Amino acid sequence: MTFLTMRNAGISAVAAFAIVACGEASTEANAESPKPTETPKAEESTDAAPTFDAVSGIYVTDPTHRYITFSYLHQGLSRPMLRWREWEGTLDWNAENPTESSVDVTIDATSIDSGVDVFDGHLNGDKFFNTAEYPEITFVSTDVKSTGATTGEITGDLTMMGVTKPVTLDVVYNTSAFDERNNVYKIGFSGTTQIKRSDFGLGLYVPYVGDEVDIQIETEFNMAAE
C-alpha cells in the first residue's frame, strides 16, 4: 500500500516574474509625457522544472514521522479512522528523474489500531485480517508517473490476505531538505488511494458496512549523508 509518486514523488514550482519595463528619459520629457504603463507580472508557471534538496539514493521511513490510516462507511452512520502502528518502507529515489524511483512497504498487520481494544481483537481474527496466517501486508511499486510539478501516481502490487492486486496511489511531493543537525537527507510525501476490501477477501458485512476503503499515507524518508 504505501505507497508512494512521485515522489516525486509524492517538487518546488519556480515562479516566473516579468521585469518591469522602465525607459530612461529626461526630466523635461517626463514632465510632458505620461508615465509608462507598468508591465503586468506573469502568472506563476505550473510546469516549471522541479528542483530537489534530497540527492538520489536509498531512503528509509522515519519511524517517528510515518502514518498509514484508513476509513470506511459504517452502516451509513460514521467513518471510523483506523491505522497500522508498525510499518516500514524503502524509497529508491532518483532526484534527476523521479519517475525512475521505486518504493516498497511492509506493514505489520497485527499492529492494526482502531482505538478500541475489543475491535482490534476481532480485526486480527480469522473473520477479518486473519493475522495469525497473514501477518504482513506489502506494497511494491511497479510504475511511477508524473502528473504535475509536485504530483504523481505510483502503481504497485498490494498483497493482503494472500491476495495480490494492482493499486495506484495519488502522491504529492511535499518537500526535501538536508538536516545538518542529524546529517541526513529528508524527503516527504503524502499519498491517497481507494480499494475495495472485498477484493482481498475482507468482504464481511458488505454492503451493510461499506466496501470502499479510503487510505491515506503521510511519510518522511531519511538517508544518512556520507
Residue frames relative to the residue before (quaternion, step in Angstrom):
aa qw qx qy qz dx dy dz
M 1.0000 0.0000 0.0000 0.0000 0.00 0.00 0.00
T 0.6486 0.4257 -0.4722 0.4185 3.51 0.33 -0.52
F 0.9186 -0.2637 0.1910 -0.2240 2.05 -0.85 0.25
L 0.9160 0.3860 -0.0922 0.0584 2.77 -1.17 -0.20
T 0.1969 0.7974 -0.5423 0.1771 5.09 -0.49 1.71
M 0.3817 -0.8632 0.1171 -0.3090 1.44 -0.89 1.09
R 0.9917 -0.0584 -0.0812 -0.0811 0.51 -2.50 0.08
N 0.4072 0.8475 0.0610 0.3351 1.82 1.51 -0.32
A 0.7591 0.6102 -0.0855 0.2101 -0.99 1.14 -0.85
G 0.7462 0.6471 0.1051 0.1156 0.67 -0.44 -3.23
I 0.1953 -0.9007 0.0137 -0.3879 6.44 4.92 3.16
S 0.2776 -0.8153 0.4929 0.1237 3.52 -0.32 1.27
A 0.3237 -0.7291 0.5647 0.2115 3.61 -0.81 0.93
V 0.3301 -0.7510 0.5408 0.1859 3.58 -0.94 0.89
A 0.2730 -0.7812 0.5380 0.1606 3.57 -0.65 1.09
A 0.2215 -0.7771 0.5783 0.1124 3.56 -0.90 0.94
F 0.0719 -0.8062 0.5869 0.0205 3.53 -0.84 0.91
A 0.4039 -0.6988 0.5297 0.2606 3.60 -0.96 0.86
I 0.4470 -0.6783 0.5144 0.2747 3.58 -1.09 0.73
V 0.4593 -0.6822 0.4927 0.2845 3.51 -0.87 0.95
A 0.3191 -0.7704 0.5243 0.1727 3.56 -0.69 1.13
C 0.0567 0.7889 -0.6083 0.0654 3.50 -0.78 1.05
G 0.1826 -0.7941 0.5698 0.1071 3.58 -0.64 1.01
E 0.4380 -0.6837 0.5139 0.2768 3.53 -1.04 0.79
A 0.0625 0.7835 -0.6156 0.0570 3.55 -1.00 0.75
S 0.5846 -0.5731 0.4323 0.3781 3.55 -1.19 0.35
T 0.6575 -0.5147 0.3752 0.4025 3.54 -1.24 0.42
E 0.6557 0.5121 -0.3118 0.4589 3.56 1.01 -0.83
A 0.6594 0.5033 -0.3157 0.4608 3.58 0.91 -0.85
N 0.6378 0.5358 -0.3264 0.4468 3.54 1.00 -0.81
A 0.6460 0.5317 -0.3218 0.4433 3.53 1.01 -0.76
E 0.7311 0.4294 -0.2380 0.4738 3.59 1.03 -0.78
S 0.7475 0.3794 -0.2044 0.5054 3.60 1.11 -0.58
P 0.5368 -0.6130 0.4600 0.3528 3.57 -1.10 0.64
K 0.5764 -0.5882 0.4375 0.3612 3.56 -1.15 0.60
P 0.5307 -0.6327 0.4485 0.3420 3.58 -0.99 0.75
T 0.5011 -0.6525 0.4821 0.3012 3.53 -1.11 0.74
E 0.4609 -0.6853 0.4922 0.2750 3.58 -0.92 0.91
T 0.4524 -0.6871 0.4971 0.2759 3.55 -0.87 0.93
P 0.4409 -0.7027 0.4738 0.2955 3.62 -0.71 0.95
K 0.5322 -0.6309 0.4665 0.3178 3.55 -1.14 0.69
A 0.4757 -0.6623 0.4969 0.2969 3.52 -1.09 0.73
E 0.5374 -0.6120 0.4680 0.3430 3.54 -1.15 0.60
E 0.6002 -0.5653 0.4231 0.3756 3.55 -1.19 0.56
S 0.4007 -0.7163 0.5215 0.2334 3.54 -0.98 0.85
T 0.2879 -0.7613 0.5573 0.1643 3.56 -0.93 0.91
D 0.6917 0.4665 -0.2683 0.4816 3.56 1.30 -0.17
A 0.3229 0.7730 -0.4968 0.2267 3.57 1.20 0.32
A 0.5514 -0.6138 0.4468 0.3457 3.55 -1.10 0.70
P 0.4098 -0.7360 0.4840 0.2371 3.61 -0.78 0.99
T 0.1716 -0.7456 0.6293 0.1369 3.53 -1.27 0.42
F 0.2061 -0.7977 0.5617 0.0757 3.57 -1.14 0.66
D 0.2965 -0.7307 0.5876 0.1811 3.52 -1.14 0.75
A 0.6352 0.4713 -0.3297 0.5154 3.59 1.30 -0.01
V 0.3383 -0.7665 0.5142 0.1836 3.56 -0.61 1.13
S 0.6517 -0.5071 0.3865 0.4108 3.55 -1.27 0.30
G 0.4046 0.7039 -0.5237 0.2580 3.56 -1.15 0.63
I 0.6058 -0.5465 0.4389 0.3765 3.54 -1.36 -0.14
Y 0.0862 -0.8012 0.5922 -0.0061 3.55 -0.63 1.21
V 0.1789 -0.7648 0.6070 0.1214 3.56 -1.20 0.54
T 0.6155 -0.5723 0.3934 0.3725 3.57 -1.16 0.57
D 0.4116 -0.6564 0.5785 0.2550 3.51 -1.17 0.75
P 0.3739 -0.7749 0.4561 0.2275 3.65 -0.38 1.15
T 0.6796 0.4688 -0.2990 0.4784 3.59 1.21 -0.29
H 0.7661 0.2418 -0.1586 0.5740 3.59 1.28 -0.06
R 0.5668 0.5437 -0.4390 0.4364 3.57 0.46 1.21
Y 0.0164 -0.8169 0.5692 -0.0919 3.51 -0.82 1.14
I 0.0178 -0.7366 0.6753 0.0326 3.54 -1.14 0.79
T 0.0421 0.7924 -0.6052 0.0643 3.56 -0.59 1.15
F 0.0546 -0.7927 0.6053 0.0472 3.56 -1.22 0.45
S 0.1085 -0.7909 0.6011 0.0364 3.53 -1.21 0.57
Y 0.0608 -0.7708 0.6340 0.0120 3.56 -1.30 0.46
L 0.5385 -0.6197 0.4599 0.3384 3.57 -1.24 0.37
H 0.1788 -0.8026 0.5654 0.0648 3.57 -0.68 1.14
Q 0.8381 -0.1899 0.0709 0.5065 3.56 -0.37 1.32
G 0.6251 -0.5584 0.3321 0.4327 3.57 1.17 0.50
L 0.5996 0.6234 -0.3274 0.3802 3.58 1.29 -0.04
S 0.8044 -0.0709 0.1081 0.5799 3.58 0.93 -0.87
R 0.3412 -0.7029 0.5805 0.2293 3.52 -1.37 0.13
P 0.2502 -0.7880 0.5455 0.1375 3.60 -0.06 1.25
M 0.2456 -0.7544 0.5942 0.1323 3.56 -1.14 0.72
L 0.0004 -0.8036 0.5929 -0.0526 3.56 -0.61 1.18
R 0.1002 -0.7910 0.5997 0.0681 3.57 -1.25 0.26
W 0.3400 -0.6492 0.6142 0.2926 3.49 -1.42 0.06
R 0.3835 -0.7619 0.4819 0.2006 3.55 -0.72 1.08
E 0.7996 0.2640 -0.1123 0.5276 3.58 1.01 -0.80
W 0.3324 0.7086 -0.5781 0.2307 3.56 -0.70 1.10
E 0.1143 -0.7878 0.6012 0.0701 3.54 -1.23 0.40
G 0.1001 -0.8033 0.5861 0.0331 3.54 -1.15 0.62
T 0.2299 -0.7434 0.6131 0.1367 3.52 -1.30 0.48
L 0.1310 -0.7853 0.6039 0.0368 3.55 -0.91 1.00
D 0.1625 -0.7425 0.6439 0.0879 3.55 -0.79 1.07
W 0.0939 -0.8675 0.4883 -0.0146 3.54 0.10 1.39
N 0.1204 -0.7649 0.6309 0.0481 3.55 -0.93 1.00
A 0.2677 -0.8148 0.4943 0.1414 3.58 -0.10 1.29
E 0.6576 0.5171 -0.3104 0.4515 3.59 1.08 -0.69
N 0.7911 0.0406 0.0038 0.6103 3.57 1.10 -0.73
P 0.2391 -0.8319 0.4822 0.1349 3.61 0.23 1.27
T 0.6200 0.5556 -0.3611 0.4201 3.62 1.07 -0.56
E 0.6316 0.4937 -0.3376 0.4933 3.58 1.29 -0.12
S 0.4727 0.6645 -0.4388 0.3774 3.58 1.28 0.20
S 0.1159 -0.7784 0.6107 0.0882 3.56 -1.29 0.24
V 0.1197 -0.7896 0.5998 0.0492 3.54 -1.25 0.47
D 0.0055 0.7700 -0.6369 -0.0372 3.55 -1.18 0.57
V 0.1437 -0.8006 0.5817 0.0089 3.52 -1.08 0.88
T 0.0847 -0.7647 0.6363 0.0560 3.54 -1.15 0.74
I 0.1497 -0.7963 0.5847 0.0413 3.56 -0.77 1.12
D 0.3633 -0.6749 0.5959 0.2397 3.55 -1.05 0.81
A 0.3162 -0.7976 0.4824 0.1765 3.58 -0.14 1.30
T 0.6220 0.5640 -0.3427 0.4214 3.60 1.11 -0.59
S 0.6386 0.5512 -0.3270 0.4260 3.60 1.22 -0.35
I 0.2983 0.7705 -0.5171 0.2235 3.60 1.19 0.31
D 0.0831 -0.8102 0.5797 -0.0264 3.54 -0.94 0.97
S 0.1030 -0.8102 0.5769 0.0140 3.55 -0.46 1.27
G 0.5024 -0.6305 0.4260 0.4106 3.53 1.30 -0.33
V 0.7085 0.3407 -0.2328 0.5725 3.58 1.34 -0.03
D 0.4222 -0.7565 0.4361 0.2434 3.59 -0.35 1.23
V 0.6560 0.5130 -0.3243 0.4486 3.59 0.90 -0.88
F 0.6597 0.5007 -0.3059 0.4696 3.59 0.97 -0.86
D 0.6008 0.5565 -0.3579 0.4486 3.59 1.04 -0.72
G 0.6326 0.5305 -0.3251 0.4611 3.56 1.04 -0.77
H 0.6493 0.5041 -0.3132 0.4756 3.59 0.98 -0.83
L 0.6664 0.5188 -0.3057 0.4396 3.58 0.92 -0.90
N 0.6684 0.4799 -0.2965 0.4848 3.58 1.10 -0.61
G 0.5835 0.6340 -0.3481 0.3693 3.57 1.25 -0.42
D 0.7014 -0.5142 0.3118 0.3827 3.55 -1.32 0.25
K 0.6064 0.5489 -0.3714 0.4395 3.63 1.21 -0.16
F 0.7427 0.3131 -0.1977 0.5580 3.55 1.26 -0.29
F 0.8644 -0.0334 0.0213 0.5013 3.63 -0.53 -1.09
N 0.2190 -0.8139 0.5185 0.1439 3.60 1.25 -0.23
T 0.0648 0.8670 -0.4910 0.0553 3.55 0.85 1.01
A 0.5173 0.6141 -0.4317 0.4111 3.61 1.20 -0.24
E 0.7458 0.3558 -0.1994 0.5267 3.59 1.06 -0.75
Y 0.7880 0.1848 -0.0903 0.5803 3.59 1.10 -0.70
P 0.0453 -0.8705 0.4899 0.0105 3.61 0.43 1.20
E 0.7714 0.3119 -0.1807 0.5244 3.61 1.21 -0.28
I 0.1742 -0.7146 0.6661 0.1236 3.50 -1.35 0.54
T 0.0608 -0.8281 0.5572 0.0106 3.60 -0.80 0.92
F 0.0908 -0.7463 0.6551 0.0749 3.51 -1.33 0.48
V 0.0140 -0.7855 0.6179 -0.0326 3.57 -0.84 1.04
S 0.3829 -0.7499 0.4906 0.2245 3.58 -0.58 1.12
T 0.1797 -0.7784 0.5947 0.0901 3.53 -1.19 0.69
D 0.8043 0.0357 0.0044 0.5932 3.60 1.20 -0.42
V 0.0952 -0.7757 0.6223 0.0442 3.55 -1.10 0.76
K 0.0389 -0.7986 0.6006 -0.0096 3.57 -0.86 0.99
S 0.3742 -0.6950 0.5676 0.2339 3.54 -1.18 0.67
T 0.1156 -0.7979 0.5891 0.0546 3.56 -0.98 0.89
G 0.7929 -0.0259 0.0199 0.6085 3.57 1.30 -0.04
A 0.7500 -0.3994 0.2695 0.4531 3.56 -1.30 0.01
T 0.8143 0.1490 -0.0651 0.5573 3.58 1.02 -0.73
T 0.6801 0.4703 -0.2887 0.4827 3.60 1.18 0.30
G 0.0554 0.7995 -0.5968 0.0391 3.53 -1.25 0.45
E 0.3597 -0.6858 0.5806 0.2515 3.50 -1.39 -0.09
I 0.1100 -0.7647 0.6321 0.0594 3.53 -1.01 0.89
T 0.1156 -0.7771 0.6172 0.0427 3.54 -0.67 1.13
G 0.1415 0.7975 -0.5745 0.1180 3.55 -0.98 0.83
D 0.5559 -0.5924 0.4738 0.3398 3.51 -1.38 0.05
L 0.1460 -0.7711 0.6177 0.0496 3.54 -0.72 1.17
T 0.0798 -0.7967 0.5990 0.0097 3.57 -0.74 1.10
M 0.1534 0.7720 -0.5924 0.1721 3.54 -0.68 1.18
M 0.8341 0.0702 -0.0882 0.5401 3.57 -0.90 0.91
G 0.6780 -0.5092 0.2833 0.4481 3.59 1.10 0.71
V 0.6280 0.5040 -0.3300 0.4926 3.59 1.31 0.11
T 0.1486 -0.7873 0.5945 0.0678 3.60 -0.93 0.93
K 0.0452 0.7883 -0.6085 0.0797 3.56 -0.82 1.09
P 0.4828 -0.6379 0.4971 0.3360 3.61 -1.12 0.55
V 0.0327 -0.7795 0.6252 -0.0198 3.56 -1.03 0.88
T 0.1966 -0.7773 0.5880 0.1072 3.58 -1.04 0.81
L 0.2154 -0.7737 0.5887 0.0914 3.53 -0.86 1.07
D 0.2860 -0.6900 0.6331 0.2032 3.55 -1.12 0.75
V 0.0707 -0.8463 0.5268 -0.0360 3.55 -0.48 1.24
V 0.1610 -0.7551 0.6290 0.0907 3.53 -1.14 0.77
Y 0.3120 -0.7032 0.6107 0.1877 3.54 -0.94 1.00
N 0.2698 -0.7957 0.5232 0.1426 3.59 -0.59 1.13
T 0.6909 -0.3752 0.2661 0.5577 3.56 0.70 -1.09
S 0.1698 -0.7490 0.6209 0.1569 3.53 -1.34 0.04
A 0.0044 0.8071 -0.5882 0.0516 3.55 -1.16 0.56
F 0.3759 -0.6637 0.5808 0.2846 3.51 -1.35 0.20
D 0.2448 -0.7713 0.5777 0.1072 3.55 -0.74 1.15
E 0.2745 -0.8060 0.5027 0.1492 3.57 -0.14 1.29
R 0.6290 0.5660 -0.3461 0.4053 3.57 0.96 -0.80
N 0.7837 0.2874 -0.1453 0.5312 3.58 0.96 -0.89
N 0.3778 -0.7632 0.4529 0.2639 3.57 1.35 0.02
V 0.5477 0.5805 -0.4140 0.4378 3.56 0.91 0.98
Y 0.3881 -0.6427 0.5999 0.2765 3.50 -1.32 0.46
K 0.1274 -0.8003 0.5850 0.0321 3.56 -1.00 0.88
I 0.0232 0.7784 -0.6270 0.0217 3.55 -1.11 0.70
G 0.1362 -0.8307 0.5391 0.0285 3.58 -0.90 0.94
F 0.0707 -0.7977 0.5989 -0.0008 3.54 -1.09 0.84
S 0.1773 -0.7104 0.6627 0.1574 3.51 -1.40 0.38
G 0.0115 -0.8165 0.5768 -0.0192 3.58 -0.98 0.80
T 0.0593 -0.7837 0.6175 0.0316 3.56 -1.19 0.63
T 0.1055 0.7630 -0.6367 0.0370 3.52 -1.28 0.47
Q 0.2289 -0.7416 0.6043 0.1802 3.55 -1.32 0.11
I 0.0481 -0.7820 0.6213 0.0108 3.55 -1.01 0.87
K 0.3906 -0.6493 0.5789 0.3013 3.54 -1.36 0.14
R 0.4241 -0.7326 0.4695 0.2511 3.55 -0.61 1.10
S 0.5987 0.5773 -0.3652 0.4181 3.60 1.11 -0.60
D 0.5701 0.5949 -0.3810 0.4196 3.61 1.20 -0.45
F 0.7510 0.3624 -0.1889 0.5187 3.57 1.20 -0.49
G 0.6323 -0.5694 0.3304 0.4085 3.57 1.14 0.54
L 0.5851 0.5726 -0.3621 0.4457 3.58 1.24 0.47
G 0.3311 0.8087 -0.4334 0.2206 3.57 1.07 0.73
L 0.3010 0.7739 -0.5124 0.2190 3.61 1.18 0.28
Y 0.8528 0.1388 -0.1591 0.4777 3.57 -1.01 1.05
V 0.4355 0.6440 -0.5025 0.3783 3.63 1.18 0.29
P 0.6203 -0.2076 -0.7562 -0.0193 1.69 -1.85 1.69
Y 0.3431 0.7536 -0.5002 0.2534 3.61 1.25 0.13
V 0.7243 0.1652 -0.1177 0.6590 3.52 1.20 -0.73
G 0.5970 -0.6492 0.3413 0.3252 3.57 -0.78 1.04
D 0.4188 -0.7008 0.5273 0.2354 3.53 -1.15 0.75
E 0.6705 0.4968 -0.2991 0.4627 3.59 1.05 -0.74
V 0.1012 -0.7899 0.6047 0.0120 3.54 -0.88 1.05
D 0.2332 -0.7685 0.5849 0.1138 3.58 -0.78 1.09
I 0.1317 -0.8019 0.5821 0.0262 3.55 -0.77 1.11
Q 0.0558 -0.7869 0.6143 0.0150 3.56 -0.97 0.89
I 0.1152 -0.7894 0.6026 0.0207 3.54 -0.96 0.97
E 0.0059 0.7476 -0.6641 0.0084 3.56 -1.03 0.90
T 0.1753 0.8234 -0.5179 0.1516 3.57 -0.54 1.08
E 0.1947 -0.7259 0.6470 0.1290 3.50 -1.31 0.57
F 0.1813 -0.7654 0.6110 0.0890 3.54 -1.06 0.88
N 0.1590 -0.7895 0.5889 0.0681 3.56 -1.09 0.79
M 0.0083 -0.7568 0.6522 0.0428 3.53 -1.28 0.53
A 0.4372 -0.7071 0.4918 0.2588 3.55 -0.77 1.04
A 0.4180 -0.6883 0.5328 0.2599 3.57 -1.02 0.82
E 0.5106 -0.6496 0.4659 0.3165 3.57 -1.09 0.64
